[in-house]
Amino acid sequence: MHLLKRQKVENCVTEMLRDGIIRPSDSAWASPITLAPKKDGTTRFCVDYRKINAIT
């Protein structure tokens, strides 16, 4: 992942942890994240749950 995108992801995760939206996990399950461009030029933090959803 590009350095600037990685920093954006780290900032998003830090903010969500701080705000209680997410919590740390030691689960063996994980889903990839991506940053999707929005029409206004900013980015949206997205989680791709398709593979987990396919087996549950």
C-alpha positions as CSV (number, residue, x, y, z in Angstrom):
1,M,0.0,0.0,0.0
2,H,1.3,3.5,-0.9
3,L,2.7,5.3,2.1
4,L,0.2,8.2,2.0
5,K,-2.7,5.7,1.9
6,R,-1.2,3.7,4.8
7,Q,-1.0,6.8,6.9
8,K,-4.6,7.7,6.1
9,V,-5.6,4.2,7.1
10,E,-3.6,4.4,10.3
11,N,-5.3,7.8,11.1
12,C,-8.7,6.4,10.4
13,V,-8.1,3.3,12.7
14,T,-6.7,5.5,15.5
15,E,-9.7,7.8,15.3
16,M,-12.2,4.9,15.3
17,L,-10.4,3.2,18.3
18,R,-10.4,6.5,20.2
19,D,-14.1,7.1,19.5
20,G,-15.1,3.5,20.5
21,I,-16.3,2.6,17.0
22,I,-13.9,-0.3,16.8
23,R,-11.9,-2.3,19.3
24,P,-8.7,-4.4,19.2
25,S,-9.1,-8.0,18.3
26,D,-6.9,-11.1,18.4
27,S,-9.2,-13.0,16.0
28,A,-7.8,-15.2,13.3
29,W,-10.3,-13.7,11.0
30,A,-9.6,-10.4,9.2
31,S,-10.9,-8.5,6.2
32,P,-9.0,-6.3,3.8
33,I,-9.5,-2.6,3.9
34,T,-9.4,-0.1,1.1
35,L,-9.7,3.6,0.6
36,A,-12.4,4.5,-1.9
37,P,-12.4,7.9,-3.6
38,K,-15.5,10.1,-3.0
39,K,-17.0,12.6,-5.4
40,D,-15.8,15.5,-3.3
41,G,-12.1,14.3,-3.6
42,T,-11.9,12.9,-0.1
43,T,-11.5,9.2,0.7
44,R,-13.8,6.7,2.4
45,F,-12.5,3.9,4.6
46,C,-14.0,0.7,3.5
47,V,-13.8,-2.9,4.7
48,D,-14.3,-5.8,2.2
49,Y,-16.4,-8.4,4.1
50,R,-17.3,-10.5,1.0
51,K,-15.1,-13.5,1.8
52,I,-16.2,-13.7,5.4
53,N,-19.9,-13.3,4.3
54,A,-19.5,-16.0,1.7
55,I,-18.6,-18.6,4.4
56,T,-21.0,-17.5,7.2
